[in-house]
Amino acid sequence: MASRFSVILIPEGNSKVRRVRIRSGIVNFLLCCCLIVTGLLAFFAYSYFNYTVDHDELQGLRVSTSQQRQTLQRLVIDLEAVHQQMNALVETEARVRQLANLETVPQGIPVAIGGLPEAGSAETVDEIQRQINKLQVDIELRRQSQEDVRNLLNDQVSLSRATPKGWPTKGWLTSYFGMRKSPFTGKRVMHEGLDIAANTGTPVVATADGIVARVRYSPGYGKMVVIDHGYGYRTIFGHNSKILVKAGQRIKRGDLVAKVGNTGRSTGSHLHYELRLNGVPIDPRKTL
C-alpha cells in the first residue's frame, strides 16, 4: 500500500493547479473515523427506531390494561349486583315456600352463592363473565321455581275460595244429613242435606265462589238454586221464597242468592242445603 496519497486541486480561472500530499496513516485515520461515525449513526438510528416501536407498544399495552381494568371493575360490579339479585330471590322464595308449607330447598334449584374475587386473586375477565352467566342461568331457574310456587298458591287460593264453608243462612238445624224418618211417608229415607229453619225472607248466601249452574222450580225442592264452585263442588239451595240470581252469574262467597221460603215439598219455612263433591252428597255440617 502506498505510503502517501496526492490530492490535486484544480481551481477555476488562471490560478495554478495545486497538489496536496497526504500520508496514508491520515487517510486510514479519516476512513476509520468515517466508519465509526457511520456505525454510530446507524446504531442511534436503530435504537431510536426500536424506542419508537417499544414506546408505541407500551402505550398500546397501557391503553389495553386500562380498558381491561375498567372492564374488570364493571364486571365485578355486575357480579355483585347479580349476587344480590340472587340472594333476594332466595329469601323471597324461602318466605313464600314457608307460607305454602313447601320444601325449603327444592331439588335441582341452585342455592344462594356470593362473594366477589379477593384482592390480588388471579380472577380473569373471562372467569368473572362465566360466573355472571352461570348466576343468570341460576336466577332464571329460581324465577321458574317461584312461578311454580305462585301457580301452586293461586291454585290453593282458588281451591280455598271454591270450597264451601260457613252457614248459608241464619237459623237452626231441624234435620241432619243421613237416614231419617220421612215427614211425608213415615219411612226411613236418605236425607242428602241439612234443613235450616228460618223465617220466610231470611237472606240465603253463597258459601263459596262459583257460577250459578241452575235456577229452576222443582216439585221436591221448590224454588232452587244450584251453584257450581269448581274442583267438583256443588251446593244446592231449596224451598226458597225468592231467587235473586240468574244462571251463568258469577258468585262470590257471601253474595246474596235467595231468600228462605216454604216452596215445593216442605212442612214449613226453612232452607234445604246440600253439598255435593263429584256428584256425591256429603255432610255439610263439616263445613259450617
C-alpha positions as CSV (number, residue, x, y, z in Angstrom):
1,M,0.0,0.0,0.0
2,A,1.3,3.5,-0.9
3,S,2.8,5.5,1.9
4,R,1.4,8.8,0.5
5,F,-1.6,10.0,-1.4
6,S,-1.7,13.0,-3.6
7,V,-4.8,15.2,-4.0
8,I,-4.8,17.6,-7.0
9,L,-6.7,20.8,-6.6
10,I,-7.7,22.5,-9.9
11,P,-9.1,26.0,-9.2
12,E,-11.2,27.9,-11.7
13,G,-9.7,30.7,-13.7
14,N,-6.0,31.2,-14.2
15,S,-4.8,30.1,-10.8
16,K,-2.2,27.4,-10.6
17,V,-3.0,23.8,-10.0
18,R,-2.1,22.6,-6.5
19,R,-1.1,19.2,-5.3
20,V,-1.6,18.2,-1.7
21,R,0.3,15.2,-0.4
22,I,-1.4,13.2,2.4
23,R,0.2,10.4,4.4
24,S,-1.6,7.0,4.2
25,G,-1.9,7.0,8.1
26,I,-4.0,10.1,8.0
27,V,-6.2,8.6,5.2
28,N,-6.6,5.5,7.2
29,F,-7.5,7.5,10.3
30,L,-10.1,9.5,8.4
31,L,-11.6,6.3,6.9
32,C,-11.8,4.8,10.4
33,C,-13.4,8.0,11.7
34,C,-16.0,7.8,8.8
35,L,-16.7,4.2,9.6
36,I,-17.1,4.9,13.3
37,V,-19.4,7.9,12.7
38,T,-21.4,5.8,10.2
39,G,-21.7,3.0,12.7
40,L,-22.7,5.4,15.5
41,L,-25.3,7.0,13.2
42,A,-26.6,3.5,12.3
43,F,-26.7,2.4,15.9
44,F,-28.5,5.6,17.1
45,A,-31.0,5.3,14.2
46,Y,-31.7,1.6,15.1
47,S,-32.0,2.4,18.8
48,Y,-34.4,5.3,18.0
49,F,-36.5,3.1,15.8
50,N,-36.7,0.4,18.5
51,Y,-37.5,3.0,21.1
52,T,-40.3,4.4,18.9
53,V,-41.7,0.9,18.4
54,D,-41.4,-0.1,22.0
55,H,-43.0,3.2,23.1
56,D,-46.0,2.7,20.8
57,E,-46.3,-0.9,22.1
58,L,-46.1,0.3,25.7
59,Q,-48.7,2.9,25.1
60,G,-50.9,0.3,23.5
61,L,-50.4,-2.0,26.4
62,R,-51.2,0.8,28.8
63,V,-54.4,1.6,27.0
64,S,-55.3,-2.1,26.8
65,T,-54.5,-2.6,30.5
66,S,-56.7,0.4,31.4
67,Q,-59.5,-0.9,29.3
68,Q,-59.2,-4.4,30.9
69,R,-59.1,-2.8,34.4
70,Q,-62.3,-0.8,33.6
71,T,-63.9,-3.9,32.2
72,L,-62.9,-5.9,35.2
73,Q,-64.3,-3.3,37.6
74,R,-67.6,-3.2,35.6
75,L,-67.8,-7.0,35.6
76,V,-67.2,-7.1,39.4
77,I,-70.0,-4.6,39.9
78,D,-72.3,-6.6,37.7
79,L,-71.3,-9.8,39.6
80,E,-72.1,-8.2,42.9
81,A,-75.5,-6.9,41.5
82,V,-76.3,-10.4,40.3
83,H,-75.3,-11.9,43.6
84,Q,-77.6,-9.5,45.4
85,Q,-80.5,-10.3,43.0
86,M,-79.9,-14.0,43.5
87,N,-79.9,-13.6,47.3
88,A,-83.1,-11.5,47.2
89,L,-84.8,-14.2,45.1
90,V,-83.7,-16.9,47.5
91,E,-85.0,-15.0,50.5
92,T,-88.3,-14.2,48.8
93,E,-88.8,-17.8,47.7
94,A,-88.0,-19.1,51.2
95,R,-90.7,-17.0,52.7
96,V,-93.2,-17.9,50.1
97,R,-92.4,-21.6,50.4
98,Q,-92.7,-21.4,54.2
99,L,-96.1,-19.8,53.8
100,A,-97.1,-22.5,51.3
101,N,-95.7,-25.3,53.5
102,L,-93.4,-26.5,50.7
103,E,-89.9,-27.9,50.9
104,T,-87.4,-25.3,51.8
105,V,-84.8,-26.1,49.1
106,P,-86.4,-27.8,46.0
107,Q,-84.3,-30.3,44.2
108,G,-82.5,-29.1,41.1
109,I,-82.6,-25.5,42.2
110,P,-79.3,-23.8,43.0
111,V,-78.7,-22.4,46.5
112,A,-77.6,-18.8,47.1
113,I,-73.9,-18.2,46.5
114,G,-72.0,-15.0,46.8
115,G,-68.6,-13.3,47.2
116,L,-66.5,-11.1,45.0
117,P,-63.0,-12.1,43.8
118,E,-60.5,-11.4,46.5
119,A,-58.0,-8.6,46.1
120,G,-54.9,-9.8,44.3
121,S,-56.6,-13.1,43.2
122,A,-56.0,-14.4,39.7
123,E,-59.6,-13.9,38.6
124,T,-59.7,-13.1,34.9
125,V,-62.3,-11.2,33.0
126,D,-63.4,-14.4,31.3
127,E,-63.8,-16.2,34.6
128,I,-65.9,-13.4,36.1
129,Q,-68.0,-13.4,32.9
130,R,-68.5,-17.1,33.3
131,Q,-69.7,-16.6,36.9
132,I,-72.1,-14.0,35.8
133,N,-73.5,-16.2,33.0
134,K,-73.9,-19.1,35.5
135,L,-75.6,-16.9,38.0
136,Q,-78.0,-15.6,35.3
137,V,-79.0,-19.2,34.5
138,D,-79.4,-19.9,38.2
139,I,-81.6,-16.8,38.6
140,E,-83.8,-18.0,35.7
141,L,-84.2,-21.3,37.4
142,R,-85.2,-19.6,40.6
143,R,-87.7,-17.4,38.8
144,Q,-89.2,-20.5,37.2
145,S,-89.4,-22.1,40.6
146,Q,-91.1,-19.0,42.0
147,E,-93.6,-19.1,39.2
148,D,-94.4,-22.7,40.0
149,V,-94.9,-21.7,43.7
150,R,-97.1,-18.8,42.6
151,N,-99.2,-21.1,40.4
152,L,-99.5,-23.5,43.3
153,L,-100.5,-20.8,45.7
154,N,-103.0,-19.5,43.2
155,D,-104.5,-23.0,42.9
156,Q,-104.6,-23.3,46.7
157,V,-106.3,-19.9,47.0
158,S,-108.8,-20.8,44.2
159,L,-109.4,-24.2,45.9
160,S,-109.9,-22.4,49.3
161,R,-112.4,-20.0,47.7
162,A,-114.2,-22.8,45.9
163,T,-114.5,-25.0,49.0
164,P,-117.9,-24.3,50.7
165,K,-117.8,-23.3,54.3
166,G,-119.9,-21.4,56.7
167,W,-123.7,-21.2,57.2
168,P,-125.8,-20.4,54.2
169,T,-128.4,-18.6,56.3
170,K,-129.2,-17.7,59.9
171,G,-131.4,-20.3,61.6
172,W,-131.3,-23.6,63.5
173,L,-130.9,-27.1,62.3
174,T,-134.1,-29.2,62.2
175,S,-132.9,-32.1,60.2
176,Y,-129.5,-33.6,59.6
177,F,-127.7,-35.3,56.8
178,G,-128.2,-39.1,56.7
179,M,-131.0,-41.6,57.1
180,R,-134.2,-40.2,58.7
181,K,-137.9,-40.8,59.0
182,S,-139.7,-39.1,56.2
183,P,-142.2,-36.5,57.4
184,F,-144.5,-37.4,54.5
185,T,-144.4,-41.2,54.3
186,G,-143.0,-42.2,57.7
187,K,-140.5,-44.4,56.0
188,R,-136.7,-44.2,56.6
189,V,-135.1,-42.4,53.6
190,M,-131.8,-40.8,52.9
191,H,-131.7,-37.1,53.6
192,E,-128.9,-35.7,51.4
193,G,-128.6,-32.3,53.1
194,L,-129.4,-30.1,56.1
195,D,-132.7,-28.4,56.9
196,I,-132.1,-25.0,58.5
197,A,-135.3,-23.5,59.9
198,A,-135.7,-19.7,59.5
199,N,-138.3,-17.1,58.9
200,T,-139.5,-16.6,55.3
201,G,-137.5,-13.9,53.6
202,T,-134.3,-14.6,55.6
203,P,-131.3,-14.0,53.3
204,V,-129.5,-17.0,51.8
205,V,-125.9,-16.5,50.8
206,A,-123.4,-18.5,48.8
207,T,-120.9,-20.4,50.9
208,A,-118.1,-20.3,48.2
209,D,-117.1,-18.7,45.0
210,G,-118.7,-20.2,41.9
211,I,-121.1,-19.8,39.0
212,V,-124.8,-20.3,39.2
213,A,-125.4,-23.5,37.3
214,R,-129.1,-23.8,37.5
215,V,-132.2,-21.8,38.7
216,R,-135.5,-23.6,38.4
217,Y,-138.6,-24.8,40.2
218,S,-138.7,-28.4,41.3
219,P,-141.7,-30.2,42.8
220,G,-139.5,-31.6,45.5
221,Y,-137.0,-28.6,46.1
222,G,-139.4,-25.8,45.1
223,K,-137.6,-22.7,44.0
224,M,-134.0,-23.9,43.9
225,V,-130.5,-22.6,43.1
226,V,-127.5,-24.8,42.1
227,I,-124.0,-23.2,42.3
228,D,-121.0,-24.9,40.6
229,H,-117.8,-24.0,42.6
230,G,-115.4,-26.0,40.5
231,Y,-113.0,-28.7,41.8
232,G,-116.0,-31.0,41.9
233,Y,-118.0,-28.9,44.5
234,R,-121.7,-28.0,44.0
235,T,-124.2,-26.5,46.5
236,I,-128.0,-26.7,46.3
237,F,-130.4,-24.3,48.0
238,G,-134.0,-25.5,48.1
239,H,-137.5,-24.3,49.2
240,N,-136.7,-20.6,48.6
241,S,-139.4,-18.0,48.5
242,K,-137.4,-15.8,46.0
243,I,-134.4,-16.3,43.7
244,L,-132.0,-13.4,43.4
245,V,-129.5,-14.7,40.8
246,K,-129.6,-15.9,37.3
247,A,-128.0,-18.9,35.6
248,G,-124.4,-18.2,34.5
249,Q,-123.9,-15.5,37.0
250,R,-120.6,-15.4,38.8
251,I,-120.9,-15.6,42.6
252,K,-118.5,-14.8,45.5
253,R,-118.7,-16.3,49.0
254,G,-121.2,-14.3,51.0
255,D,-123.2,-13.0,48.0
256,L,-127.0,-13.0,48.4
257,V,-128.5,-15.7,46.2
258,A,-132.1,-16.2,47.5
259,K,-134.5,-15.8,50.4
260,V,-135.8,-18.6,52.7
261,G,-139.2,-19.9,51.9
262,N,-141.6,-22.8,52.0
263,T,-141.9,-23.8,48.3
264,G,-142.0,-27.3,47.0
265,R,-142.4,-30.3,49.2
266,S,-141.9,-28.7,52.6
267,T,-143.6,-28.7,56.0
268,G,-142.6,-25.2,57.0
269,S,-140.3,-22.2,56.2
270,H,-136.7,-23.5,56.0
271,L,-133.7,-23.8,53.7
272,H,-132.7,-27.2,52.4
273,Y,-128.9,-27.0,51.9
274,E,-127.0,-29.7,50.1
275,L,-123.2,-30.1,49.4
276,R,-122.0,-32.4,46.7
277,L,-118.5,-33.4,45.7
278,N,-118.1,-35.0,42.3
279,G,-121.8,-35.7,42.3
280,V,-121.7,-37.5,45.7
281,P,-123.7,-35.9,48.6
282,I,-121.5,-35.2,51.7
283,D,-122.5,-33.9,55.1
284,P,-122.4,-30.1,55.1
285,R,-122.0,-29.9,58.9
286,K,-118.3,-30.5,58.4
287,T,-118.1,-27.1,56.6
288,L,-120.3,-25.0,58.8
